[in-house]
Amino acid sequence: MKVLVIGHLTGKDIGPHLEAEGRRVAELRTEGLIRDVFLKADRTGPILLLNDTTAAKAREQLASLPFVEHALVGFDYIELDDIPPA
């Protein structure tokens, strides 16, 4: 199952944690959890597409992100079903 994760920045200063966040996101991409990363056009938060997980498991997996650890972002988790080809 894939999970769409919609982030909402809290308005706190992300600057001090930006580099560490980038490193951790890169690690999760390499591990295969994060398939795609986007930034909302209005810059209010990230959008992530996750592979092979559930919403509950995704919460646990993304807890290691510095932005989550420092309460800089909140996430909505939406589980997605694959639609078989016609």
MDAnalysis code that builds the backbone (N, CA, C; Angstrom):
import MDAnalysis as mda
import numpy as np

u = mda.Universe.empty(258, n_residues=86, atom_resindex=np.repeat(np.arange(86), 3), trajectory=True)
u.add_TopologyAttr("name", ["N", "CA", "C"] * 86)
u.add_TopologyAttr("resid", np.arange(1, 87))
u.add_TopologyAttr("resname", ["MET", "LYS", "VAL", "LEU", "VAL", "ILE", "GLY", "HIS", "LEU", "THR", "GLY", "LYS", "ASP", "ILE", "GLY", "PRO", "HIS", "LEU", "GLU", "ALA", "GLU", "GLY", "ARG", "ARG", "VAL", "ALA", "GLU", "LEU", "ARG", "THR", "GLU", "GLY", "LEU", "ILE", "ARG", "ASP", "VAL", "PHE", "LEU", "LYS", "ALA", "ASP", "ARG", "THR", "GLY", "PRO", "ILE", "LEU", "LEU", "LEU", "ASN", "ASP", "THR", "THR", "ALA", "ALA", "LYS", "ALA", "ARG", "GLU", "GLN", "LEU", "ALA", "SER", "LEU", "PRO", "PHE", "VAL", "GLU", "HIS", "ALA", "LEU", "VAL", "GLY", "PHE", "ASP", "TYR", "ILE", "GLU", "LEU", "ASP", "ASP", "ILE", "PRO", "PRO", "ALA"])
u.atoms.positions = np.array([
    [0.843, -1.175, 0.000],
    [0.000, 0.000, 0.000],
    [0.888, 1.237, 0.000],
    [0.438, 2.263, -0.676],
    [1.133, 3.540, -0.666],
    [0.402, 4.480, 0.285],
    [1.136, 5.452, 0.812],
    [0.551, 6.440, 1.714],
    [0.951, 7.824, 1.226],
    [-0.047, 8.686, 1.063],
    [0.183, 10.089, 0.738],
    [0.247, 10.841, 2.059],
    [1.328, 11.590, 2.247],
    [1.538, 12.321, 3.494],
    [1.556, 13.812, 3.161],
    [0.643, 14.552, 3.764],
    [0.550, 15.986, 3.519],
    [1.023, 16.706, 4.775],
    [2.080, 17.499, 4.621],
    [2.673, 18.187, 5.753],
    [2.170, 19.610, 5.894],
    [2.146, 20.067, 7.140],
    [1.726, 21.428, 7.468],
    [2.764, 22.009, 8.425],
    [3.566, 22.958, 7.932],
    [4.561, 23.584, 8.800],
    [3.864, 24.361, 9.910],
    [4.459, 24.338, 11.093],
    [3.842, 24.970, 12.259],
    [4.136, 26.462, 12.359],
    [5.071, 26.958, 11.554],
    [5.423, 28.374, 11.613],
    [6.671, 28.644, 12.427],
    [7.177, 27.623, 13.106],
    [8.430, 27.778, 13.845],
    [9.599, 27.801, 12.860],
    [10.730, 28.300, 13.288],
    [11.922, 28.424, 12.449],
    [12.491, 27.040, 12.122],
    [12.461, 26.665, 10.835],
    [12.987, 25.360, 10.416],
    [14.477, 25.417, 10.089],
    [15.024, 26.629, 9.962],
    [16.410, 26.809, 9.540],
    [17.428, 25.955, 10.259],
    [17.413, 25.938, 11.585],
    [18.437, 25.168, 12.299],
    [18.379, 23.659, 12.045],
    [17.274, 23.166, 11.532],
    [17.104, 21.716, 11.349],
    [17.014, 21.307, 9.880],
    [17.142, 22.255, 8.980],
    [16.957, 21.998, 7.554],
    [17.955, 20.983, 7.003],
    [19.209, 21.135, 7.359],
    [20.243, 20.224, 6.852],
    [20.019, 18.795, 7.361],
    [19.740, 18.657, 8.646],
    [19.499, 17.330, 9.221],
    [18.245, 16.695, 8.617],
    [17.221, 17.513, 8.365],
    [15.988, 17.007, 7.741],
    [16.302, 16.460, 6.349],
    [17.078, 17.205, 5.571],
    [17.450, 16.762, 4.223],
    [18.205, 15.448, 4.244],
    [19.120, 15.309, 5.196],
    [19.881, 14.050, 5.313],
    [18.958, 12.878, 5.639],
    [18.047, 13.095, 6.586],
    [17.161, 11.986, 6.987],
    [16.192, 11.618, 5.878],
    [15.677, 12.615, 5.158],
    [14.799, 12.326, 4.017],
    [15.567, 11.517, 2.972],
    [16.813, 11.899, 2.699],
    [17.633, 11.155, 1.729],
    [17.826, 9.707, 2.179],
    [18.045, 9.488, 3.478],
    [18.200, 8.126, 3.993],
    [16.916, 7.320, 3.785],
    [15.774, 7.927, 4.068],
    [14.501, 7.209, 3.910],
    [14.184, 6.941, 2.439],
    [14.665, 7.807, 1.560],
    [14.521, 7.546, 0.117],
    [15.385, 6.354, -0.281],
    [16.622, 6.341, 0.197],
    [17.541, 5.246, -0.118],
    [17.006, 3.918, 0.403],
    [16.369, 3.947, 1.575],
    [15.781, 2.735, 2.161],
    [14.526, 2.286, 1.423],
    [13.989, 3.146, 0.551],
    [12.822, 2.772, -0.245],
    [11.485, 3.195, 0.336],
    [11.483, 3.809, 1.519],
    [10.217, 4.232, 2.111],
    [9.625, 5.411, 1.337],
    [10.421, 6.448, 1.144],
    [9.932, 7.641, 0.448],
    [10.148, 7.464, -1.048],
    [9.054, 7.514, -1.781],
    [9.122, 7.408, -3.236],
    [9.315, 8.783, -3.871],
    [8.500, 9.759, -3.448],
    [8.553, 11.109, -4.009],
    [8.417, 12.127, -2.897],
    [9.055, 13.279, -3.107],
    [8.957, 14.409, -2.185],
    [8.629, 15.647, -3.004],
    [7.645, 16.391, -2.541],
    [7.247, 17.642, -3.185],
    [7.135, 18.719, -2.116],
    [7.166, 19.959, -2.543],
    [6.890, 21.085, -1.651],
    [5.656, 21.778, -2.188],
    [4.690, 22.027, -1.319],
    [3.489, 22.731, -1.765],
    [3.896, 24.067, -2.398],
    [3.204, 24.468, -3.439],
    [3.530, 25.698, -4.148],
    [3.492, 26.910, -3.226],
    [2.640, 26.874, -2.207],
    [2.564, 28.008, -1.281],
    [3.592, 27.899, -0.141],
    [4.444, 26.886, -0.220],
    [5.546, 26.678, 0.728],
    [5.088, 26.444, 2.179],
    [3.898, 25.893, 2.350],
    [3.387, 25.656, 3.700],
    [3.656, 24.246, 4.209],
    [4.349, 23.440, 3.415],
    [4.686, 22.103, 3.885],
    [5.013, 21.153, 2.763],
    [5.586, 20.015, 3.137],
    [5.955, 18.996, 2.161],
    [4.802, 18.048, 1.860],
    [4.923, 17.379, 0.730],
    [4.041, 16.276, 0.347],
    [4.963, 15.087, 0.082],
    [4.668, 13.968, 0.700],
    [5.473, 12.766, 0.513],
    [4.586, 11.645, -0.013],
    [5.137, 10.833, -0.891],
    [4.475, 9.611, -1.319],
    [5.349, 8.468, -0.822],
    [4.764, 7.626, 0.029],
    [5.503, 6.533, 0.653],
    [5.130, 5.198, 0.029],
    [6.113, 4.304, -0.018],
    [5.941, 2.954, -0.563],
    [5.730, 1.936, 0.540],
    [4.941, 0.913, 0.244],
    [4.856, -0.309, 1.050],
    [4.735, -0.059, 2.554],
    [3.725, 0.697, 2.947],
    [3.514, 0.974, 4.359],
    [2.033, 1.233, 4.600],
    [1.672, 1.480, 5.825],
    [0.319, 1.877, 6.197],
    [0.415, 3.232, 6.886],
    [-0.720, 3.870, 7.115],
    [-0.707, 5.169, 7.786],
    [-0.121, 5.043, 9.194],
    [-0.526, 4.011, 9.905],
    [-0.026, 3.832, 11.275],
    [1.482, 3.610, 11.295],
    [1.946, 2.759, 10.402],
    [3.380, 2.481, 10.331],
    [4.153, 3.714, 9.848],
    [3.573, 4.466, 8.919],
    [4.222, 5.676, 8.405],
    [4.456, 6.689, 9.522],
    [3.490, 6.811, 10.437],
    [3.657, 7.732, 11.584],
    [4.920, 7.370, 12.365],
    [5.100, 6.088, 12.601],
    [6.281, 5.616, 13.330],
    [7.550, 5.867, 12.521],
    [7.503, 5.569, 11.220],
    [8.681, 5.692, 10.376],
    [9.126, 7.150, 10.214],
    [8.183, 8.063, 10.140],
    [8.529, 9.475, 9.945],
    [8.817, 10.196, 11.258],
    [8.627, 9.532, 12.375],
    [8.912, 10.149, 13.679],
    [10.388, 10.505, 13.831],
    [11.250, 9.873, 13.029],
    [12.689, 10.140, 13.107],
    [13.104, 11.393, 12.342],
    [12.179, 12.018, 11.639],
    [12.517, 13.253, 10.929],
    [12.733, 14.383, 11.934],
    [13.810, 15.160, 11.793],
    [14.045, 16.271, 12.714],
    [12.873, 17.253, 12.804],
    [12.192, 17.512, 11.693],
    [11.053, 18.431, 11.740],
    [9.935, 17.881, 12.626],
    [9.772, 16.555, 12.641],
    [8.765, 15.932, 13.495],
    [9.244, 15.961, 14.948],
    [10.496, 15.593, 15.163],
    [11.061, 15.561, 16.514],
    [10.969, 16.920, 17.203],
    [11.081, 18.006, 16.442],
    [11.080, 19.365, 17.003],
    [9.739, 20.080, 16.801],
    [8.701, 19.310, 16.460],
    [7.334, 19.846, 16.291],
    [7.287, 21.018, 15.311],
    [8.006, 20.864, 14.192],
    [8.025, 21.897, 13.155],
    [7.031, 21.614, 12.043],
    [6.522, 20.371, 11.998],
    [5.579, 19.969, 10.958],
    [4.592, 18.966, 11.543],
    [3.374, 19.047, 11.063],
    [2.374, 18.035, 11.360],
    [1.984, 17.366, 10.056],
    [1.575, 16.116, 10.103],
    [1.261, 15.369, 8.894],
    [-0.156, 14.813, 8.921],
    [-0.786, 14.792, 7.755],
    [-2.000, 14.028, 7.505],
    [-1.575, 12.823, 6.675],
    [-2.086, 11.651, 7.020],
    [-1.725, 10.407, 6.346],
    [-2.947, 9.854, 5.626],
    [-2.799, 9.587, 4.326],
    [-3.899, 9.072, 3.518],
    [-3.430, 7.798, 2.830],
    [-4.063, 6.677, 3.172],
    [-3.718, 5.406, 2.538],
    [-4.328, 5.365, 1.142],
    [-3.562, 4.853, 0.186],
    [-3.994, 4.790, -1.205],
    [-4.053, 3.339, -1.679],
    [-5.094, 2.994, -2.385],
    [-5.201, 1.680, -3.013],
    [-4.756, 1.782, -4.462],
    [-4.077, 0.756, -4.930],
    [-3.707, 0.684, -6.343],
    [-4.956, 0.323, -7.153],
    [-5.092, 0.915, -8.303],
    [-6.167, 0.564, -9.223],
    [-5.542, -0.317, -10.298],
    [-6.036, -1.545, -10.420],
    [-5.456, -2.434, -11.431],
    [-5.711, -1.894, -12.837],
    [-4.779, -2.143, -13.755],
    [-4.977, -1.692, -15.126],
    [-6.223, -2.344, -15.740],
    [-6.850, -1.627, -16.623],
    [-8.081, -2.127, -17.281],
    [-7.766, -3.221, -18.251],
])
